[in-house]
């Protein structure tokens, strides 16, 4: 039952990517951290969040943003997947054995920083927007700063919803069984 509740929350969070939202205010980090904390099998910890990202990307890229792509798009940025993998690793290290509000907040903040660093590095490394120099990399990170606040808020919000929702459902279910 716990697995089904966790899986349902991850699926709902992935669908939340399809709802209009401020730039970078997404549930990706929360999905990775939550999956690392509550999915029991090691392969599920990696597969479920990555699959949630992939399927929601397919819908976003081929329906919502189809005007920006030429034909069907299977995959856009490996850097986002790398960032998600690092977030899952953080969750596995910090939340696997001990889920607490302090660890959730610390993991969420770490995830925000990781995503910012990796995604902006990817933009610098793979586009012609910035010179391939330290100054160009710093300019890319500087240009990304206005989006970082939304990343922080989105990660904290969705972690609160997912972890809090999971705890509430489990408590409510236990209370119903006891009555």
C-alpha positions in Angstrom: 0.0 0.0 0.0 2.8 2.4 0.8 4.4 1.8 -2.6 1.1 2.6 -4.4 0.7 5.8 -2.4 4.3 6.9 -3.2 3.9 6.0 -6.8 0.6 7.9 -7.1 2.3 11.0 -5.5 5.1 10.8 -8.0 2.7 10.5 -11.0 0.6 13.4 -9.7 3.8 15.5 -9.3 4.9 14.6 -12.8 1.6 15.8 -14.2 2.0 19.0 -12.2 4.8 19.9 -14.8 2.0 20.2 -17.4 0.1 22.9 -15.4 1.2 26.4 -16.2 3.7 27.6 -13.7 6.5 30.2 -13.2 9.8 29.2 -14.9 11.7 26.6 -12.9 8.9 26.1 -10.3 8.7 22.4 -10.9 8.4 19.1 -8.9 11.5 17.5 -10.5 13.8 17.6 -7.4 10.9 16.6 -5.1 10.2 13.6 -7.3 13.8 12.5 -7.1 14.2 13.1 -3.4 10.8 11.5 -2.5 11.5 8.5 -4.7 14.9 8.0 -3.1 13.3 8.2 0.4 10.3 6.0 -0.1 10.7 3.6 -3.0 12.0 0.3 -1.6 13.9 -1.3 -4.4 17.1 0.4 -5.6 16.2 0.1 -9.3 12.8 1.8 -8.6 14.6 4.7 -6.9 16.3 5.5 -10.2 13.7 4.2 -12.8 10.5 5.9 -11.5 11.8 9.5 -11.2 13.6 9.3 -14.5 10.6 7.7 -16.2 8.3 10.5 -14.7 10.7 13.1 -16.2 10.9 11.3 -19.6 7.1 10.9 -20.0 6.3 14.5 -18.8 9.0 15.7 -21.2 7.4 13.9 -24.1 4.1 15.6 -23.4 5.7 19.0 -22.8 8.0 18.9 -25.9 5.5 17.4 -28.3 2.3 19.1 -27.2 2.9 22.2 -25.1 6.1 23.3 -26.8 5.7 21.6 -30.2 6.1 24.9 -32.1 9.7 25.1 -30.9 10.7 21.6 -32.3 10.8 20.2 -35.8 8.9 16.9 -35.6 8.5 14.5 -32.7 11.1 15.1 -30.0 12.1 12.2 -27.8 14.8 13.9 -25.7 16.0 17.4 -25.1 18.6 17.9 -22.4 20.8 15.3 -20.9 22.0 17.9 -18.5 18.5 17.9 -16.8 18.6 14.1 -16.5 22.1 14.4 -15.0 20.9 16.9 -12.5 18.0 14.6 -11.6 20.4 11.7 -11.1 22.5 13.8 -8.8 19.4 14.8 -6.8 18.4 11.2 -6.5 21.9 10.4 -5.2 21.5 13.2 -2.6 18.2 11.8 -1.6 19.7 8.3 -1.3 22.5 9.6 0.9 20.4 11.9 3.1 16.9 10.6 3.2 17.1 6.8 2.7 17.5 5.9 6.3 16.1 9.0 8.1 13.4 11.2 6.8 13.0 14.3 8.9 11.9 17.9 8.2 15.5 19.1 8.6 16.8 16.5 6.2 14.1 17.2 3.7 14.8 21.0 3.7 18.6 20.4 3.5 18.1 17.9 0.6 15.7 20.3 -1.2 18.2 23.2 -0.9 21.0 20.9 -2.1 18.9 19.8 -5.0 18.2 23.4 -6.0 21.9 24.3 -6.0 22.8 21.1 -7.9 20.1 21.7 -10.6 21.3 25.3 -11.0 24.9 24.4 -11.3 24.4 21.5 -13.7 21.7 23.0 -15.9 23.5 26.3 -16.4 26.8 24.5 -17.0 25.0 22.5 -19.7 23.7 25.7 -21.3 27.2 27.1 -21.3 28.8 23.9 -22.6 26.4 23.1 -25.4 25.2 26.4 -26.8 26.8 29.3 -28.5 25.1 31.8 -26.1 28.3 32.3 -24.0 32.0 32.2 -24.8 33.8 29.0 -23.8 35.8 30.7 -21.0 35.6 31.2 -17.3 34.0 34.6 -18.0 31.4 33.0 -20.2 30.6 30.4 -17.6 30.2 33.1 -15.0 28.0 35.1 -17.3 25.8 32.0 -17.8 25.5 31.5 -14.1 24.7 35.2 -13.6 22.0 35.0 -16.3 20.5 32.0 -14.5 20.2 33.7 -11.1 16.7 35.2 -11.7 15.4 31.7 -12.2 17.1 30.3 -9.1 14.6 31.8 -6.6 11.8 29.9 -8.4 13.9 26.7 -8.3 14.3 27.1 -4.5 10.6 27.9 -3.9 9.4 25.1 -6.2 11.7 22.5 -4.7 10.6 23.4 -1.2 6.9 23.6 -2.1 6.8 20.3 -3.9 8.9 18.6 -1.2 6.4 19.9 1.4 3.5 18.7 -0.7 4.9 15.2 -1.4 6.5 14.4 1.9 3.7 16.1 3.9 1.0 14.5 1.8 2.6 11.1 2.2 2.8 11.4 6.0 -0.8 12.7 6.1 -2.2 9.8 4.1 -0.3 7.3 6.2 -1.5 8.9 9.4 -5.1 9.1 8.1 -5.0 5.5 7.0 -3.7 4.3 10.3 -6.3 6.3 12.2 -9.1 4.8 10.0 -7.8 1.3 10.6 -7.7 1.9 14.4 -11.2 3.2 14.6 
